Amino acid sequence: MASTAPASSLPLLQIEDGIATITLNRPAQRNRLENADLHELLRQIERLNADQAVRVVVFTANTQGQGRPVFSAGYHIGGFEEEGSDPDFFERIPDAIAQMRPITVCALNGSVYGGATDLLMACDIGVALEGTELRMPAAALGLHYYRSGLQRYVARLGQSMTLRAFLTAQALPVETLKQLGFLTAVLPAGSWTAAVEALAAQIRDLAPLAAQLTKRSIREIAAGTDEAAAIRQRQDLTAASQDFLEGRQAFAQKRKPHFTGR
């Protein structure tokens, strides 16, 4: 899913057959995130939330021309010095990703550093290219990380691994993250594109109403904000849906179901 577009542009958005792909597109700068990129990502997220035909969003990066692939080097430090910049704006992007309606997949086709690691933490599913790594150098730069990002780290990696990541600033191989159960798969370069496309298609073909409501309930349970009545309401809604009827009929007829989200 790597882009062939010219380098050093705003993130690219492609939508095809219910799957949206957002591609970071500054490979010459190791896909660092500039303030303009953050605003564009927020616009794209809002657009995809409103497009009911989109069931899956894949976040990836253009790594063309890089000797060692880098998904993102993190937030561009120079952005803190730009006139009118908001030091708290960055966290709105992973917060928005975590709250997206479609199912989100981070296709980590290179190493990830700094604030960009929270894009991975915010997604529902993560897959990574073998031999890549994650590194969080905030304390090494003199910065205390923001609260929601720390919450995601602890929720996804656990306290001990979060302490290791932040208090040593050492790189964590993606193979270690796979062993923790955080990543769905670590894939070789030769099978990367086909495997990511197959995963996205598999998620897209789930019943969207059930998948999206289940995602919301799981995230609420993990955050301790779930309400039994709300989860019961979602359960009843899917039990009475046309998709559940279609799913039962497809199972009985031994065919692939055609879900509409109703």
N, C-alpha and C positions, 0 to 999 in steps of 0.2 A: 504494500500500500504506500510505498514511498512516492513522493511527488517528483514530477519531471519539470516543474515550473522553474522560472528563473530564481536564483538565490536572493536572499535578503529582502523579503517582502513580509507583509502581514500574514498571519496564519491563514491557510487556505481551507475552504469548505467545499466538500463534494457530497452530494446526496444521490444515492442510486438504490432502487429497490428496497426502500425502508431502512437503509444503513447510511448514516452520515459519517464522514471521515473529516476530522479537523487535523491539519498537518502544520506543525511549527515549521517555519520556512526561512530560517537564517543560518544555513549550514556553515557558511564561512565564519560566522561568529559563534559557532557551536550551539546554535539555536537558543541564544540567550533571550530572555523575555524583556522587551523594552516596554515603556509605558503605553505606546501606541498598540502594541500586541495585546496588552491586558484589556484595553478598551474594546479591541476587535473581538477578542475571545468572549467578552461579556455580551456583546451584540449577537454573536453567533449562538451562544447558549440560549439567549432569550428567543431567538428565531426558531431554534430546534425544539424548545419546550412548547412553542405554539403550533408546531407542525405535527399534527396527530399521525401523519403517515410515517414519521420517523420513529422507529422502534429501538434502534441501537445507535450509539455514538461511539466511534473509535477515535481515540487521541493518539497521534503518532507524530513522526518528525521526518523532515528531509535530511538525510545524512550523506548525501552525495558529495564526493570530493574530500571527505574526512578520512584521515588515516586510521583513526580509531573512532568508531561511531559514537556520537554524543546526542542523546535525545534532547537534552537541554542542560546548559551550564548554569541555569538559574536566572534570577532577576539581575538585570544589568545594574551594577553598583552605581554607575553614572546617573541612573534615573533618580536617585535620591537628591541629586544636585539640580535637577531641572526645575525651572521656575514654575510654580503652581502645582508641583507634584504633591501627592498625598501619600505619606509613608504607610498609611493603613489601607491603601486601595488594593494592594496585591492580594491580601487575604480574601477579598470578595470573590476572586476567581475560583479557587478551590472550594470555597463555601458554596458557590453557585453550582459547581460541578457535582458536589455531594448531594445537592437538592434537585438535580435534574429529573424530569419525568421519564425519559427513555433510560434503558439500561446502558451503562457506560463501561467501556473497555479501554484500558490504557495499554497500548501496544508499544512497549518500551524497546524500541529498536536501536538503543544505544544507552550509554551510561547517563545517569541523571544526578544533578547536583543542586544543593542549596534549596531555595524556595520551590524550584520545579519538582522536587521530590513530593511536594504536597499535591501536585496534580495526580500523581500515582496513588497516593493515599486516599484521595477523594473519589476515585473511580470504583465502581462495583467489582470489576474483574481486572486482574493484571496479568499480562504475559510479558516475558522478557527474552531478549536475545542472549544466548549463552556467552559467557565471558565478559559481560558488562557489570556495572556496579552502581551503587547508590552511596552518596556521601553528603553529610550534613555538616558544613563548616561554620554554622552561625556563631558559636562561642569563640571559634578561632578568629572571627572577624570582629568580635566585640558586641554581638547582637543577641538579645533575648528574643526567642521566637514567639510568635503570636499564639494566643490561647487555643483557638480552634484547630490550628495546625498541630499543636502538642497533643490535643485530645485525639486527633486522628491517628497520630503516631502510636500513642499508647493503645488505642482501640485495635489497631491493625497489627502492630508488632509486639505489644506487651511492654510492661515497664522496663524490664531488664535490657531488652534490645534497644529501646528508645534511649535509655541512659547511655548505653554503649555508643549509639549513633551520635548523640549530642555532646557527650562529655569526653569523647576521645577524638572526634572528628575524623575517625578512620573510615575507610571505604568498606561497605558491606557488599560482598559478591551477591549477584542475583541468585546464585545457587543456594546461599544461606537463607535468603528470603523465601525460596521455594520450600526448603526444609521446614520453615516455620508455618507453612500452609498459607502464607500470604499471597504468593503468586500461583496462578492456575497451572502455568507451564513455563519452562525455560527451553527455548527452541533453538536449534542450529540454523545458521544463515540459509542453508540450502532448502529448508522446508518452511522458512518464516512466512512468506507471503501467502502460500496456500493454507497454512495452519491458521493464521489470523483471519483470513477470509472465511474459512470453514467455521471457526468459532463464532464470528459475527453472524453468519447465516443461521447457525443453530439457535442462537439467542433470538434472532429476528423471528424465527418460525414458532416460538412459543406463543401461547395465548397472551396478547399484550396487556389486556386488562388484569389478568391474574398475575402476570410477571411484575407489572409496574406497582400494583397494590401490595404484592408480597414484598417487593423491594422496600417500599415505604414502611411497612410494618417492621421488617428486620432492622432497618436503620433506627426506628423509634425505640425498639427493644434494646438495641445496643447502646443508645444514648440515655436510656432510662426514662423516656418521655412517652412511652406507649400507654394507651388506654384500652382496657378490655372491650369496652363498648364499641370503640372505633374499629378495632380488629374484627370483632364479630360482625359488624356492619359490612366490612369488606368481604368477609367470608360469605355472608349471605348474598351479597351482590354478585359474586362470581358463580355461586351455586345456581342462581337464577338466570345466568347469562346465556346468550345464544352460543357463545364460545364453548361453554361447558357441554351444552347439548351436542354441538359439532364434534367436540373431543370424544364424547362417548360413542357417537355414531361412527366416527372414523376408526376408533379402536375396534368396534364390533365388526366393521367392514374391512378391516386390515388395510386401510389406506391412510395417506398423509392428510391430516386435518387442514382445513382452510379457515383460519381465524380472522375475524374482522374487528375485534375489540369491542364487541357489543354483547 
